[in-house]
Amino acid sequence: MEWLRIDAKRHAGAILQTVKLRAFNPRAVEWQRMHAVAARFHLEHGHLDPTDKQAHGELVSWLDRQRYLNGQGLLDAARVSELDALGMIWSKHANAWDRGHAYAKAWAAHHGHLAIPATEKLDDYAVGAWMRRQRKAEALTADQEAKLDALDELWRLEPDWNRSYRRLLAYLAAGGTLTGPANRTGLGDDPAFRPGTWLRKQAAARTDGKLTDRQTALLDALTRHAETVTG
């Protein structure tokens, strides 16, 4: 039975050595330290998406490292679970779009459209610049386009034109017409709008070939609708 006692001691010693290595492994200690930093950030901000590299540079770099390790299959499953519990964003590219969409959605909920000025910010997020990039993007997925369509079917139009067109719609809804003096004013809550002046500019732009097919179609649809109503 002596050999059993010797084997048991060796087994216990191996276990103790493993525990010591884990406890005093500098990499493990560093990981736990940074995980604590991540946990504090999550507690304070409600997410794990630090973007200010000056204030949170160490955390930003560490999270990027965890994404790389996970992508290479080198991150322990337990650590993946610990980060998941904090709302870890494993795909920064996908999250960047989703984050921008969240701000665009908040804007649309307040304004009713996505004709956001390019310099506009919402909670320090450059939502106007993000929306401009989406209008120019040629590689949006069908799902992303559908999400923007749900907020504003005219989101691809140039913002100033989009806003003016919507002002024209509101003018017509308030009882205005497509004909009349060019300097006539708007109605309802937008008396500063000059529908005649704007329509005359669109007619000139159409002649010069400066309107897109979508813009032309929208204006023609209004004209056909007006003729149907008056006819």
C-alpha positions in Angstrom: 0.0 0.0 0.0 3.1 2.2 0.3 3.1 2.8 -3.4 -0.5 4.1 -3.2 0.5 6.7 -0.6 3.5 7.8 -2.7 1.3 8.1 -5.8 -1.3 10.1 -3.9 1.4 12.5 -2.7 2.7 12.9 -6.2 -0.8 13.6 -7.4 -1.5 16.1 -4.7 1.9 17.8 -5.4 1.0 18.1 -9.1 -2.3 19.6 -8.2 -0.7 22.1 -5.8 1.9 23.0 -8.5 -0.9 23.7 -11.0 -2.7 25.9 -8.5 0.4 27.8 -7.7 1.2 28.3 -11.4 -2.3 29.6 -12.0 -2.3 31.9 -8.9 1.1 33.4 -9.7 1.0 33.3 -13.5 1.7 36.9 -14.4 -0.5 36.6 -17.5 -3.4 35.3 -15.5 -3.0 38.0 -13.0 -2.9 40.7 -15.7 -6.0 39.2 -17.4 -7.9 39.3 -14.1 -6.8 42.9 -13.6 -8.0 44.0 -17.0 -11.2 42.1 -16.6 -11.8 44.1 -13.4 -11.2 47.3 -15.4 -13.7 46.1 -18.0 -16.2 45.2 -15.4 -15.9 48.7 -13.8 -16.4 50.3 -17.2 -19.4 48.2 -17.9 -20.9 49.1 -14.5 -20.4 52.8 -15.1 -21.4 53.0 -18.8 -23.8 50.1 -19.3 -21.8 48.6 -22.2 -18.3 47.4 -23.1 -17.7 49.7 -26.1 -15.0 52.3 -25.0 -14.2 54.6 -27.8 -12.1 57.4 -26.1 -8.6 56.1 -26.5 -7.2 58.9 -24.5 -9.3 58.1 -21.4 -9.6 54.3 -21.9 -6.7 53.4 -24.2 -5.5 50.5 -22.1 -8.9 48.9 -22.1 -9.5 49.5 -25.8 -6.2 47.8 -26.6 -6.9 44.9 -24.3 -10.4 44.3 -25.7 -8.9 44.3 -29.2 -6.4 41.7 -28.1 -9.2 39.5 -26.7 -11.0 39.7 -30.0 -7.9 38.7 -31.9 -7.3 35.7 -29.5 -10.9 34.6 -29.8 -10.8 34.9 -33.5 -7.7 32.6 -33.6 -9.4 30.1 -31.2 -6.8 30.9 -28.5 -9.0 32.4 -25.9 -10.1 30.1 -23.1 -13.8 29.3 -23.1 -14.2 30.4 -19.5 -12.7 33.8 -20.4 -15.0 34.1 -23.3 -18.0 33.5 -21.0 -16.7 36.1 -18.5 -16.5 38.7 -21.2 -19.9 37.7 -22.7 -21.4 38.4 -19.3 -20.2 42.0 -19.7 -21.7 42.4 -23.1 -18.4 41.9 -25.0 -18.6 43.0 -28.7 -16.6 40.4 -30.6 -17.2 42.0 -34.0 -16.3 45.7 -33.9 -17.3 46.3 -37.5 -20.8 44.9 -37.0 -21.1 46.8 -33.7 -20.0 50.1 -35.3 -23.0 49.8 -37.7 -25.4 48.8 -35.0 -24.3 51.6 -32.8 -24.8 54.2 -35.6 -28.2 52.7 -36.4 -29.2 53.1 -32.8 -28.4 56.8 -32.8 -30.1 57.2 -36.2 -33.2 55.5 -34.9 -33.2 57.9 -31.9 -32.9 60.9 -34.3 -35.7 59.6 -36.5 -38.0 59.0 -33.5 -37.7 62.7 -32.7 -37.6 64.2 -36.2 -39.6 61.7 -38.3 -36.9 61.2 -40.9 -33.2 60.5 -41.5 -32.3 63.8 -43.3 -29.7 64.5 -40.7 -27.3 67.4 -41.2 -23.7 66.1 -41.8 -22.4 67.9 -38.7 -25.1 66.8 -36.4 -24.2 65.0 -33.1 -26.4 63.2 -30.7 -24.9 62.6 -27.2 -21.5 63.4 -28.7 -21.9 60.7 -31.4 -21.5 62.0 -34.9 -24.8 60.7 -36.2 -24.8 63.1 -39.2 -21.5 61.9 -40.4 -22.6 58.2 -39.9 -25.7 58.8 -42.0 -23.7 60.5 -44.7 -21.5 57.4 -45.0 -24.6 55.1 -45.3 -25.9 57.2 -48.2 -22.6 56.8 -50.0 -22.1 53.1 -49.1 -22.3 50.5 -51.8 -21.9 47.4 -49.7 -24.7 47.6 -47.2 -26.4 44.3 -46.5 -30.1 43.8 -47.4 -30.8 43.7 -43.7 -29.1 47.0 -43.1 -30.9 48.7 -45.9 -34.2 47.3 -44.6 -33.5 48.8 -41.2 -32.9 52.2 -42.6 -35.9 51.9 -44.9 -38.0 51.3 -41.8 -36.9 54.6 -40.4 -37.1 56.7 -43.6 -37.8 55.4 -47.1 -36.1 58.5 -48.4 -32.8 58.1 -46.5 -30.7 57.9 -49.6 -31.7 61.3 -50.8 -29.5 64.3 -50.1 -30.6 65.7 -46.7 -31.5 69.3 -47.7 -33.6 67.9 -50.6 -35.2 65.3 -48.3 -36.2 68.0 -45.7 -37.5 70.4 -48.4 -39.6 67.7 -50.0 -41.1 66.8 -46.7 -41.9 70.4 -46.1 -43.7 70.4 -49.4 -45.7 67.3 -48.4 -46.7 69.0 -45.1 -47.7 72.2 -47.1 -49.9 70.1 -49.4 -51.4 68.2 -46.4 -52.3 71.6 -44.9 -54.3 72.6 -48.0 -51.6 74.1 -50.2 -51.4 73.6 -54.0 -48.6 73.0 -56.5 -49.7 76.1 -58.4 -49.7 79.8 -57.4 -47.2 82.6 -57.0 -43.6 81.6 -56.6 -43.2 83.6 -53.5 -46.3 82.2 -51.7 -45.5 81.1 -48.2 -46.1 77.8 -46.4 -49.0 76.9 -44.2 -49.5 75.5 -40.8 -46.4 75.3 -38.6 -44.0 76.2 -41.5 -44.9 79.7 -42.8 -41.3 80.3 -43.7 -41.3 77.7 -46.4 -41.5 79.0 -50.0 -43.1 76.0 -51.9 -43.3 77.9 -55.2 -39.7 79.0 -55.1 -38.5 75.5 -54.3 -40.6 73.9 -57.0 -39.2 76.4 -59.5 -35.7 75.4 -58.5 -36.5 71.7 -59.0 -37.9 72.5 -62.5 -34.6 74.2 -63.4 -32.6 71.4 -61.9 -34.6 68.8 -63.9 -33.9 70.8 -67.1 -30.2 70.8 -66.3 -30.2 67.1 -65.6 -29.3 67.6 -61.9 -32.1 65.6 -60.4 -31.8 61.9 -59.7 -34.3 59.5 -61.0 -35.7 59.1 -57.6 -36.2 62.8 -57.1 -37.9 63.1 -60.5 -40.2 60.2 -59.8 -41.2 61.7 -56.4 -42.1 65.1 -58.0 -43.9 63.5 -60.9 -46.0 61.4 -58.4 -47.0 64.6 -56.6 -48.0 66.2 -59.9 -50.1 63.2 -60.9 -51.8 63.1 -57.5 -52.6 66.8 -57.7 -54.1 66.4 -61.2 -56.2 63.4 -60.0 -57.5 65.4 -57.0 -58.4 68.5 -59.1 -59.6 66.6 -62.0 
